[in-house]
Amino acid sequence: MPEFPSIPFRIPTFPPLEMVVAFAATAMNLLFPVLFAAVVLGLAYVIYGRLLARLFRLDRDRVTPAVEMRDGVDYEPIEPKFLMSQHFSAIAAAGPIVGPILAGLMFGWVPAFLWILIGSVFIGGVHDMGSLVASIRHRAQSMAEVVRQHMTRRSQLLFLAFVWIALVYIIVAFADIVAGSFVGRQVLESGVAVTGAGIATSSLLYLVLPVVMGLLLRFTKLSLGWATAIFLPLVGVSIWAGQHLPFDLGALLGIGDPQAQRVWGWMLLGYCFVASIVPLWALLQPRGHLGGYFLYVAIGGGVIGILFGGHSIQYPAFTGWAWQPGAGGMAMPLFPMLFITIACGACSGFHSIIASGTTCKQLRRETDAKSIGYGTMLLEGMVAVLSLACVMMLTAQAGGALIGKPNYVYAQGLGQFLGVVGVPLAFAVSFGLLAFTTFVYDTLDVCTRLGRYILQELFGWKGTAGRLLATLLTVGVPALFLSGTATDAAGKVIPAWRMFWPVFGASNQLLAALALMGVTVWLYRTYRARWVWWVTGLPTVFMYVMSMWALSGFVRAGFFNAGGAFKGFAAGPVPWVAAVLIGLALLLLGEAVVVVAGVRRSPPPKEGGAVPVGS
């Protein structure tokens, strides 16, 4: 694990949490907490989702930008069930797997469990649905444009800069995680080995399948139903073939695993470059469709394994208010680190980029925003709970040994779940690792595409040359980060994703706060209703405080020693980026305060509290 800053703050005892921990200690079967989570999330969709749809005034008959501006490239209305698969696979990625597993191992499973449920229902779901509705009400423009129309042009530029930096860190973290899955080998308890080279083969085969599927759907009369029936079994074949036909890049080039991981990272960035500039139908839509089934099978397999596997909870419910990474490492306090370690699965600013970047351009009806925006966030919360269940089955000793390998924790847990229905363990673990990789692919190319959009919007770059240059810059900066070598306090080389994950989590959550801030200003300008402050205002404040708290800790740890003495500016990139993000967030907050204060002083809107959208 990376070194985390020590944030000196004495956290008082919290009796409600202690009561939950005491109860959890008696509920030793894995079924009880997972079933409880499913009931809570299901009720939330029915009750709170219906309330949000009414507050946002969703109208089935209002023409969406996907219909009005259909061009077959970026704007293309599709059926909700297919858009849900694509949107779900894009927002989920590895976030609801890595974050819950790391947080569960560090703080115990109960704090992570509570944050997933509370966050996804009252913060993450509101954030996702609010961003999607705000975008479609502004002709499918990004949240940055919504900020410009309801705040200032300066606010838009600040927001775009913040988003682009956050996207770069997402690309760095996830590209390195995937590259790490393609090297080395994991020996299971049964003695069967699963090789990274085999996962690489399966992954490469998987990337070819949606391209072929997209071409057939585009230029032949093949229906989507038949295409799904043909290509889903081929995905299973690619999983089976991978371990029999391993593609060992390290052996091919005569280099070790660390160097091979770096080369894989560069190759993944090359894939991102190509994938982000091709039409949506050629890769993103068919791969998102197939990737959605990975998520559904993973969820279904997890549910079946939990229902009939009889697995017991062995991992501690609560390990303490701070996690100590080891000798020489700095303590990692639960507040605020829990809330930035678990982003996807509870609340993630990245979702606002997806919702207002690609999903809004494909939404067929406005009322579909409830299932696509709010529903998929709750479904992602369930993915996070199932990922956390993989931790709950571990012993404390096993969890300590696997804390740096969240992908293998997930794959082994999913392998045990699928074993209940007779799936061989090696195949099930390979499926888990490929599913993990597949989720990240969706994020990587979408992030690159959105990074291109932002640079083109910032600098006014048009045409093919502008598209290529913006894409090159978006993948070039992550390539620089992946080219370096990171070490911990003891001088041991650590993967790039482990160094950048903390600032990625903090920047991602601060992005969520800023998106919620934009949604709040838009809603208040539009409706002038008090419910705005409760529904979106309070989540904005919470996410803003937690992420700024964490970022300030990174700055202090980078530039000051434990005694508070300044140790110079020769620090790594993390404190510098954290300082830049803090500055951007403070400026945006000032802009929002000025705008809201001006709205309060202005006359109320006519006709029941609505102003022309986009004014």
C-alpha positions in Angstrom: 0.0 0.0 0.0 1.1 3.6 -0.5 2.1 5.9 2.3 -0.8 7.9 3.5 -0.5 11.1 5.4 -1.1 11.1 9.1 -4.0 13.4 9.7 -3.9 14.3 13.5 -7.6 14.4 14.6 -9.0 12.6 17.6 -12.2 10.9 16.6 -14.6 10.4 19.4 -16.4 7.1 20.0 -19.6 6.7 18.0 -22.1 4.6 19.9 -24.4 3.8 16.8 -21.4 2.4 15.0 -20.4 0.4 18.0 -23.9 -1.0 18.3 -23.9 -2.1 14.6 -20.5 -3.7 15.1 -21.8 -5.7 18.1 -24.8 -6.9 16.1 -22.6 -7.8 13.1 -20.5 -10.0 15.3 -23.5 -12.2 16.0 -24.6 -12.4 12.3 -21.9 -14.7 11.2 -23.5 -15.9 8.0 -22.7 -13.9 4.9 -26.3 -14.0 3.7 -27.7 -11.7 6.3 -25.8 -8.4 5.5 -26.0 -9.0 1.7 -29.7 -9.7 1.9 -30.2 -6.6 4.1 -28.3 -4.5 1.5 -30.4 -5.8 -1.4 -33.6 -4.9 0.5 -32.4 -1.4 1.4 -31.3 -0.6 -2.1 -34.5 -2.0 -3.6 -36.7 0.1 -1.4 -34.6 3.1 -2.0 -35.1 2.8 -5.8 -38.9 2.5 -5.3 -39.4 5.2 -2.7 -36.6 7.7 -3.0 -36.2 7.2 -6.7 -39.8 8.0 -7.3 -39.5 11.2 -5.1 -36.5 12.3 -7.1 -38.3 11.8 -10.4 -41.1 14.0 -9.1 -38.8 16.7 -7.8 -36.8 16.8 -11.0 -40.1 16.9 -13.0 -39.2 14.1 -15.4 -41.4 14.3 -18.5 -41.9 11.2 -20.7 -43.1 13.4 -23.6 -40.2 15.9 -23.6 -37.9 15.3 -26.6 -34.4 14.4 -25.5 -31.2 15.6 -27.2 -30.5 12.0 -28.4 -33.7 12.1 -30.5 -33.6 15.8 -31.5 -29.9 15.8 -32.5 -29.5 12.3 -33.7 -26.4 11.9 -36.0 -25.4 8.3 -35.7 -22.0 9.1 -34.3 -22.3 10.8 -30.9 -26.1 11.2 -30.6 -27.9 7.9 -30.9 -31.1 7.0 -28.9 -31.1 3.4 -27.8 -33.4 1.2 -25.7 -33.1 1.7 -21.9 -32.1 -1.9 -21.2 -29.2 -1.6 -23.6 -28.2 1.9 -22.4 -28.3 0.6 -18.9 -25.8 -2.1 -19.7 -23.5 0.4 -21.4 -23.8 3.1 -18.7 -23.5 0.5 -15.9 -20.3 -1.0 -17.3 -18.9 2.5 -17.9 -19.5 3.8 -14.4 -18.7 0.6 -12.5 -15.3 -0.4 -13.8 -12.9 -1.5 -11.0 -14.0 1.2 -8.6 -16.7 -0.7 -6.7 -14.3 -3.6 -6.5 -11.0 -2.0 -5.5 -12.3 0.7 -3.1 -14.6 -1.5 -0.9 -12.0 -4.3 -0.7 -9.2 -1.8 0.3 -11.5 0.0 2.9 -12.9 -3.3 4.2 -9.4 -4.7 4.8 -8.2 -1.5 6.5 -11.1 -0.5 8.7 -13.3 -3.7 8.9 -16.3 -4.5 6.9 -19.0 -2.6 8.9 -17.8 1.0 8.2 -17.4 0.2 4.5 -20.8 -1.5 4.4 -22.6 1.5 6.0 -20.9 4.0 3.8 -21.8 2.0 0.7 -25.5 1.9 1.6 -25.9 5.5 2.9 -23.7 7.0 0.2 -25.3 5.2 -2.8 -28.9 6.0 -1.7 -28.6 9.6 -0.6 -25.5 11.0 -2.2 -24.2 8.9 -5.2 -27.6 8.2 -6.7 -28.7 11.8 -6.4 -25.4 12.9 -7.9 -25.7 10.6 -10.9 -29.4 11.3 -11.6 -28.9 15.0 -11.1 -26.0 15.2 -13.5 -27.9 13.3 -16.1 -31.1 15.3 -15.9 -29.1 18.6 -15.8 -27.3 17.6 -19.0 -30.4 16.5 -21.0 -32.1 19.7 -20.0 -29.2 21.6 -21.5 -29.1 19.9 -24.9 -26.8 17.1 -23.7 -24.0 19.5 -22.8 -21.5 18.6 -20.2 -21.7 19.6 -16.5 -19.1 22.2 -17.3 -21.5 23.9 -19.7 -24.2 23.7 -17.1 -21.9 25.4 -14.6 -21.1 28.1 -17.2 -24.8 28.8 -17.9 -25.8 29.0 -14.3 -22.6 30.4 -12.8 -19.8 32.1 -14.9 -17.5 31.4 -17.8 -14.6 31.4 -15.3 -16.4 28.7 -13.3 -16.6 26.6 -16.4 -12.9 26.9 -17.1 -12.1 26.0 -13.5 -14.4 23.0 -13.7 -13.0 21.8 -17.0 -9.4 22.0 -15.7 -10.4 20.1 -12.5 -12.2 17.4 -14.5 -9.3 16.9 -16.9 -6.8 16.5 -14.1 -9.1 14.0 -12.4 -9.5 12.0 -15.7 -5.7 11.8 -16.0 -5.4 10.3 -12.6 -8.2 7.8 -13.3 -6.4 6.7 -16.5 -3.1 6.3 -14.6 -4.6 4.3 -11.7 -6.7 1.9 -13.8 -4.2 1.4 -16.7 -1.6 0.3 -14.1 -4.1 -2.0 -12.3 -5.0 -3.7 -15.5 -1.4 -4.0 -16.6 -0.6 -5.6 -13.3 -3.2 -8.3 -14.0 -1.3 -9.3 -17.1 1.9 -10.3 -15.4 2.8 -12.9 -12.7 0.8 -15.8 -11.5 -1.5 -16.6 -8.6 -1.5 -20.1 -7.0 -4.9 -20.9 -5.6 -5.4 -22.9 -2.4 -6.2 -25.9 -4.6 -2.8 -25.7 -6.1 -4.1 -24.6 -9.5 -2.2 -21.6 -10.9 -3.8 -18.7 -12.8 -1.3 -16.8 -14.9 -1.4 -13.1 -15.8 -0.2 -14.1 -19.3 -3.4 -16.2 -19.7 -5.5 -13.2 -18.6 -3.7 -11.1 -21.2 -4.7 -13.6 -23.9 -8.3 -13.6 -22.8 -8.4 -9.9 -22.6 -7.0 -9.4 -26.2 -9.5 -11.9 -27.5 -12.2 -10.1 -25.7 -11.3 -6.8 -27.3 -11.6 -8.3 -30.8 -15.1 -9.6 -30.2 -17.0 -6.3 -29.8 -15.2 -4.8 -32.8 -16.5 -7.7 -35.0 -19.9 -7.5 -33.3 -20.1 -3.8 -34.0 -19.2 -4.2 -37.7 -21.8 -7.0 -38.2 -24.5 -5.0 -36.5 -23.7 -1.9 -38.6 -23.3 -3.5 -42.0 -25.4 -6.6 -41.9 -28.9 -7.5 -40.9 -27.8 -9.3 -37.8 -30.1 -8.3 -34.9 -28.8 -7.4 -31.5 -30.5 -10.4 -29.9 -28.7 -12.8 -32.3 -25.4 -11.0 -31.9 -25.7 -11.3 -28.1 -26.4 -15.0 -28.5 -23.4 -15.5 -30.7 -20.8 -13.4 -29.0 -21.5 -14.0 -25.3 -20.5 -17.7 -25.7 -17.4 -16.6 -27.5 -16.5 -14.5 -24.5 -16.6 -17.7 -22.5 -14.4 -19.4 -25.0 -11.8 -16.6 -24.7 -11.7 -17.0 -20.9 -11.1 -20.8 -21.4 -8.5 -20.3 -24.1 -6.5 -17.7 -22.2 -4.9 -20.1 -19.7 -4.2 -22.6 -22.5 -2.6 -20.0 -24.8 -0.8 -17.5 -22.5 0.7 -14.4 -24.0 3.7 -13.8 -21.9 5.0 -10.3 -22.9 7.9 -10.5 -20.4 9.2 -13.7 -21.8 8.8 -12.5 -25.4 10.8 -9.3 -24.7 13.2 -10.8 -22.2 12.2 -8.5 -19.4 11.0 -9.0 -15.8 7.4 -8.6 -14.5 7.8 -4.9 -13.4 9.1 -3.9 -16.8 6.5 -6.0 -18.6 3.8 -4.3 -16.5 5.1 -0.9 -17.6 5.0 -2.0 -21.3 1.5 -3.3 -20.9 0.5 0.1 -19.4 1.9 1.9 -22.5 0.1 -0.6 -24.8 -3.2 0.1 -22.9 -2.7 3.8 -23.4 -2.3 3.1 -27.1 -5.5 1.2 -27.1 -7.2 4.2 -25.4 -5.9 6.5 -28.1 -7.6 4.4 -30.8 -10.7 3.5 -28.9 -11.5 7.1 -28.0 -11.6 8.4 -31.5 -13.5 5.7 -33.3 -17.4 6.0 -33.6 -19.4 4.8 -30.7 -21.0 2.0 -32.7 -17.6 0.5 -33.6 -16.4 -0.3 -30.1 -18.0 1.5 -27.1 -21.6 0.4 -27.6 -21.0 -3.3 -28.4 -18.3 -3.7 -25.8 -20.4 -1.9 -23.2 -23.3 -4.3 -24.1 -21.1 -7.3 -23.6 -19.4 -5.8 -20.6 -22.7 -5.3 -18.9 -23.3 -9.0 -19.0 -20.0 -9.5 -17.1 -21.4 -7.4 -14.4 -24.8 -9.2 -14.4 -23.1 -12.6 -14.3 -20.7 -11.5 -11.5 -23.7 -10.2 -9.5 -25.8 -13.3 -10.2 -22.9 -15.6 -9.3 -22.2 -13.7 -6.2 -25.8 -13.8 -5.1 -26.1 -17.6 -5.8 -22.9 -18.3 -4.0 -24.0 -16.3 -1.0 -27.5 -17.8 -0.9 -26.4 -21.4 -1.2 -22.7 -21.4 -0.3 -23.2 -21.2 3.5 -20.1 -18.9 3.7 -19.4 -17.4 7.1 -18.1 -14.0 8.0 -14.5 -14.3 9.4 -13.0 -10.9 8.9 -13.3 -8.4 11.8 -16.3 -6.1 11.6 -14.3 -3.1 12.8 -10.5 -2.9 13.1 -10.2 0.6 14.6 -10.4 4.3 13.9 -7.1 4.3 12.0 -5.2 1.8 9.9 -1.5 1.3 10.3 0.1 0.1 7.1 3.2 -1.3 8.8 6.6 -0.4 10.2 7.5 3.1 9.1 4.1 3.8 7.6 1.8 6.6 8.6 -1.5 6.0 10.2 -4.5 6.3 8.0 -7.6 7.6 9.9 -11.1 6.4 9.1 -12.2 10.0 8.8 -11.8 11.1 6.0 -10.0 8.3 4.3 -12.9 5.8 4.3 -15.0 8.2 2.1 -12.3 8.7 -0.5 -11.1 5.1 -0.6 -14.7 3.9 -1.5 -15.7 6.2 -4.3 -17.5 4.1 -6.9 -20.2 2.1 -5.1 -21.1 5.0 -2.8 -20.5 8.2 -4.7 -18.1 9.0 -7.6 -17.6 12.2 -9.4 -16.5 10.2 -12.5 -20.2 9.2 -12.9 -21.1 12.8 -13.6 -18.7 12.9 -16.5 -20.2 9.7 -18.0 -23.8 10.9 -17.4 -23.2 14.3 -19.0 -20.7 13.1 -21.6 -22.0 10.0 -23.4 -25.1 8.7 -21.7 -27.1 11.9 -22.1 -26.5 11.7 -25.9 -28.2 8.2 -26.0 -31.2 8.6 -23.5 -34.4 8.0 -25.5 -36.9 9.3 -23.0 -36.4 11.7 -20.1 -38.2 9.3 -17.6 -35.5 6.8 -18.3 -33.2 9.0 -16.2 -34.5 7.3 -13.1 -33.5 3.8 -14.0 -30.3 4.9 -15.8 -29.1 7.5 -13.4 -30.4 6.5 -10.0 -31.0 2.8 -10.6 -27.6 1.9 -11.9 -25.9 3.7 -9.0 -27.8 1.5 -6.6 -26.9 -1.5 -8.6 -23.3 -0.5 -8.4 -23.8 -0.2 -4.7 -24.8 -3.9 -4.8 -21.6 -4.7 -6.7 -19.6 -2.9 -4.0 -21.4 -5.0 -1.3 -20.6 -8.2 -3.2 -17.0 -7.1 -3.5 -16.9 -6.4 0.2 -18.3 -9.9 0.8 -15.1 -11.2 -0.7 -13.3 -9.6 2.2 -15.8 -10.7 4.8 -15.0 -14.4 4.0 -11.2 -13.9 4.7 -9.4 -14.4 7.9 -7.6 -11.4 9.4 -4.3 -13.0 8.5 -5.3 -13.7 4.9 -6.6 -10.2 4.5 -3.3 -8.7 5.7 -1.4 -10.8 3.1 -3.7 -9.7 0.2 -4.2 -6.0 1.0 -2.1 -5.0 -2.0 -3.9 -7.3 -4.4 -7.6 -6.3 -4.6 -8.0 -7.8 -8.0 -7.1 -11.3 -6.6 -9.2 -10.8 -3.5 -12.2 -10.2 -5.8 -11.3 -13.0 -8.3 -10.9 -15.6 -5.5 -14.1 -14.5 -3.8 -16.0 -14.7 -7.0 -14.4 -18.0 -7.7 -15.7 -19.4 -4.4 -19.2 -18.1 -5.2 -19.3 -19.6 -8.7 -18.0 -22.9 -7.3 -21.4 -23.4 -5.7 -22.9 -24.1 -9.2 -20.0 -26.3 -10.2 -17.8 -23.9 -12.1 -14.2 -25.0 -11.9 -12.2 -22.8 -9.6 -9.5 -21.9 -12.1 -12.0 -20.9 -14.7 -14.0 -18.9 -12.2 -11.0 -17.0 -11.0 -10.0 -16.3 -14.6 -13.5 -15.1 -15.2 -13.2 -12.8 -12.2 -9.9 -11.4 -13.4 -11.2 -10.9 -16.9 -14.4 -9.3 -15.6 -12.2 -7.0 -13.5 -10.1 -6.1 -16.6 -13.3 -5.6 -18.7 -14.8 -3.1 -16.3 -11.6 -1.1 -16.5 -11.5 -1.1 -20.3 -14.8 0.7 -20.3 -13.5 3.3 -18.0 -10.2 3.8 -19.8 -11.5 4.6 -23.2 -14.5 6.6 -22.0 -12.1 8.7 -19.8 -9.8 9.3 -22.8 -12.7 10.2 -25.0 -14.0 12.6 -22.4 -10.6 14.1 -21.9 -10.5 14.8 -25.6 -13.8 16.5 -25.4 -12.6 18.7 -22.6 -9.4 19.8 -24.3 -11.3 20.5 -27.5 -13.8 22.6 -25.6 -11.1 24.5 -23.6 -8.9 25.4 -26.6 -11.5 25.4 -29.4 -9.7 22.7 -31.4 -11.8 21.5 -34.3 -11.6 18.8 -37.0 -9.5 15.7 -37.2 -6.2 17.5 -36.2 -7.8 18.9 -33.0 -9.3 15.5 -32.1 -6.0 13.7 -32.5 -4.0 16.3 -30.6 -6.4 16.4 -27.7 -6.4 12.6 -27.5 -2.6 12.5 -27.7 -2.3 14.9 -24.7 -4.9 13.0 -22.7 -2.9 9.7 -23.0 0.5 11.4 -23.1 0.4 12.7 -19.5 -0.5 9.3 -18.0 2.3 7.8 -20.0 4.8 10.0 -18.3 3.5 9.0 -14.9 3.6 5.3 -15.8 7.1 5.7 -17.1 8.5 6.6 -13.6 9.3 4.4 -10.7 7.6 4.9 -7.3 9.1 3.6 -4.0 7.7 3.5 -0.5 9.4 4.7 2.7 11.7 1.6 2.8 12.8 2.1 -0.8 10.7 -0.8 -2.2 9.3 -0.3 -5.7 5.5 0.0 -5.7 3.0 0.0 -8.6 2.0 3.4 -9.9 -1.7 2.8 -9.0 -0.9 2.3 -5.4 0.9 5.7 -5.2 -1.8 7.6 -7.1 -4.9 5.8 -5.7 -5.3 8.2 -2.7 -5.2 11.4 -4.7 -7.4 9.7 -7.3 -10.0 8.9 -4.7 -9.8 12.4 -3.2 -10.0 14.2 -6.5 -12.8 11.9 -7.7 -14.9 12.7 -4.6 -14.1 16.4 -4.8 -15.3 16.2 -8.4 -18.6 14.7 -7.1 -18.9 17.6 -4.7 -18.3 20.1 -7.5 -20.8 18.4 -9.8 -23.4 18.4 -7.0 -22.6 22.1 -6.5 -23.4 22.7 -10.1 -26.6 20.7 -9.9 -27.6 22.5 -6.7 -27.1 26.0 -8.3 -29.0 24.9 -11.4 -31.9 23.5 -9.4 -32.1 26.5 -7.1 -32.0 29.0 -9.9 -34.8 27.0 -11.7 -37.1 26.1 -8.8 -36.2 28.3 -5.8 -37.3 25.4 -3.5 -36.0 24.6 -0.1 -35.9 20.9 -0.9 -32.8 21.6 -3.1 -30.7 22.3 0.0 -31.7 19.0 1.6 -31.6 16.8 -1.5 -28.4 18.1 -3.2 -27.0 20.8 -0.9 -26.2 18.6 2.1 -24.5 15.9 0.0 -22.4 18.7 -1.6 -21.2 19.9 1.7 -20.3 16.4 3.0 -18.4 15.4 -0.1 -16.6 18.8 -0.3 -15.5 18.6 3.4 -14.3 15.0 3.3 -12.3 15.4 0.0 -10.8 18.7 0.9 -9.8 17.3 4.3 -8.0 14.4 2.6 -6.3 16.6 0.0 -5.0 19.0 2.7 -3.5 16.0 4.4 -1.6 15.0 1.3 -0.2 18.5 0.9 0.9 18.6 4.5 2.5 15.2 4.4 4.3 16.1 1.2 5.8 19.4 2.3 6.0 19.1 6.1 7.4 16.5 8.4 5.6 14.9 11.4 6.6 17.8 13.7 5.1 20.4 11.3 8.5 21.7 10.0 8.7 22.6 6.3 10.9 20.1 4.5 11.1 21.7 1.1 9.4 21.5 -2.3 11.2 18.5 -3.6 8.2 16.2 -3.2 6.5 13.8 -5.6 3.6 14.7 -7.8 0.9 13.8 -5.3 1.1 16.9 -3.0 1.6 19.2 -5.9 -1.5 17.9 -7.7 -3.4 18.0 -4.4 -2.5 21.6 -3.9 -3.7 22.5 -7.4 -7.0 20.7 -6.9 -7.6 22.5 -3.6 -7.0 25.8 -5.3 -9.4 25.1 -8.1 -12.1 23.8 -5.7 -11.8 26.9 -3.4 -12.2 29.2 -6.4 -15.2 27.3 -7.6 -16.8 27.4 -4.2 -16.3 31.2 -4.2 -18.0 31.5 -7.6 -21.0 29.4 -6.4 -21.4 31.5 -3.2 -21.5 34.7 -5.2 -24.0 33.3 -7.7 -26.4 31.9 -5.0 -26.2 35.1 -3.0 -27.2 37.0 -6.2 -30.1 34.7 -6.8 -31.3 35.2 -3.3 -31.4 38.9 -3.8 -33.2 38.8 -7.2 -37.0 38.6 -7.6 -38.4 35.1 -7.5 -39.2 33.5 -10.9 -42.7 33.7 -12.3 -45.3 30.9 -12.8 -44.5 28.7 -9.9 -40.8 28.9 -9.6 -39.4 28.0 -13.0 -36.9 29.9 -15.2 -36.0 29.1 -18.7 -33.6 26.2 -18.6 -30.1 27.2 -19.8 -30.6 30.8 -18.9 
